[in-house]
Amino acid sequence: MEDNLFSGIGNGTQIDNKALQTVQKSFMQVQDILDQNRLLINEINQNHESKIPDNLTRNVGLIRELNNNIRRVVDLYADLSTNFTTRSMDASSEGESSGILRSTGGKGNQKRIRSG
């Protein structure tokens, strides 16, 4: 399953284990937060439907927690995006400096033809 999940990333560009572990860890954290949010939303809905003043007051804290969780998910995705942008730029500069394109697109490594 894990192999299939990441097989199409990067149009055949090799993904190192550290990057894969980072993605998996982040996705697991996001899933945990989303599961927590589902529970919070259910409790908020039940409290709202009950119309009991104490429950409605409790919703204020629950909604704050929900908003904080959403911020955490956004931060995790932003970190992932930054990490992959940095890795992509690093890999690109490595390929340019060595004159080799790094690809597993079925053609193996190819030398880049330089003009001039």
C-alpha positions as CSV (number, residue, x, y, z in Angstrom):
1,M,0.0,0.0,0.0
2,E,2.8,2.5,0.9
3,D,4.6,1.8,-2.3
4,N,1.5,2.6,-4.3
5,L,0.8,5.7,-2.3
6,F,4.0,7.4,-3.4
7,S,4.7,5.7,-6.7
8,G,3.5,8.6,-8.8
9,I,5.2,11.4,-7.0
10,G,7.7,13.5,-8.9
11,N,7.1,12.0,-12.3
12,G,9.5,9.2,-11.7
13,T,12.0,11.2,-9.7
14,Q,13.6,9.1,-7.0
15,I,12.4,9.8,-3.4
16,D,14.8,9.1,-0.7
17,N,13.8,7.2,2.5
18,K,14.1,10.3,4.7
19,A,11.7,12.3,2.5
20,L,9.3,9.3,2.5
21,Q,9.5,9.0,6.3
22,T,8.9,12.7,6.7
23,V,5.8,12.5,4.5
24,Q,4.4,9.5,6.3
25,K,5.0,11.0,9.7
26,S,3.3,14.3,8.7
27,F,0.3,12.4,7.2
28,M,0.0,10.3,10.3
29,Q,0.0,13.5,12.4
30,V,-2.6,15.2,10.2
31,Q,-4.8,12.1,10.3
32,D,-4.6,12.0,14.1
33,I,-5.6,15.7,14.3
34,L,-8.4,15.2,11.8
35,D,-9.7,12.2,13.8
36,Q,-9.6,14.4,16.9
37,N,-11.5,17.2,15.0
38,R,-14.2,14.7,14.1
39,L,-14.8,14.0,17.8
40,L,-14.7,17.7,18.7
41,I,-17.2,18.5,15.9
42,N,-19.6,15.7,17.1
43,E,-19.4,17.0,20.7
44,I,-19.9,20.6,19.6
45,N,-23.0,19.5,17.6
46,Q,-24.4,17.6,20.5
47,N,-23.8,20.5,22.9
48,H,-25.5,22.9,20.5
49,E,-28.5,20.7,20.0
50,S,-28.9,20.2,23.8
51,K,-29.2,24.0,24.2
52,I,-28.0,23.6,27.8
53,P,-26.2,26.7,28.9
54,D,-23.2,24.9,30.4
55,N,-22.8,22.8,27.2
56,L,-23.1,26.0,25.0
57,T,-20.4,27.6,27.2
58,R,-18.2,24.6,26.8
59,N,-18.5,24.9,23.0
60,V,-16.4,28.1,23.1
61,G,-13.4,26.1,24.4
62,L,-14.1,23.2,22.0
63,I,-14.3,25.6,19.0
64,R,-11.0,27.2,20.0
65,E,-9.4,23.8,20.2
66,L,-10.8,22.9,16.8
67,N,-9.4,26.1,15.3
68,N,-6.0,25.4,16.9
69,N,-6.1,21.9,15.4
70,I,-6.9,23.3,11.9
71,R,-3.9,25.7,12.3
72,R,-1.7,22.8,13.2
73,V,-2.8,20.9,10.0
74,V,-2.1,24.0,7.9
75,D,1.3,24.3,9.5
76,L,2.1,20.6,8.8
77,Y,1.2,20.9,5.2
78,A,3.2,24.2,4.9
79,D,6.2,22.5,6.4
80,L,5.8,19.6,4.0
81,S,5.6,22.0,1.1
82,T,8.7,23.9,2.2
83,N,10.6,20.7,2.7
84,F,9.8,19.4,-0.7
85,T,10.5,22.7,-2.4
86,T,13.9,22.8,-0.7
87,R,14.7,19.2,-1.5
88,S,13.6,19.7,-5.1
89,M,15.8,22.7,-5.5
90,D,18.7,20.9,-3.9
91,A,18.2,17.9,-6.2
92,S,17.9,20.2,-9.1
93,S,21.2,22.0,-8.3
94,E,22.9,18.7,-7.7
95,G,21.8,17.5,-11.1
96,E,22.9,20.7,-12.8
97,S,26.3,20.7,-11.1
98,S,27.0,17.0,-12.0
99,G,25.5,17.2,-15.5
100,I,23.3,14.2,-14.8
101,L,19.5,14.1,-14.8
102,R,18.2,12.0,-11.9
103,S,15.3,10.0,-13.1
104,T,13.8,6.5,-13.0
105,G,11.5,7.1,-15.9
106,G,12.7,3.9,-17.6
107,K,15.7,5.4,-19.3
108,G,18.2,5.3,-16.5
109,N,20.6,8.2,-16.0
110,Q,21.2,10.4,-18.9
111,K,23.9,13.0,-19.4
112,R,22.7,16.5,-20.0
113,I,23.8,18.1,-23.2
114,R,25.4,21.5,-22.4
115,S,25.5,24.2,-25.0
116,G,28.6,26.5,-25.3
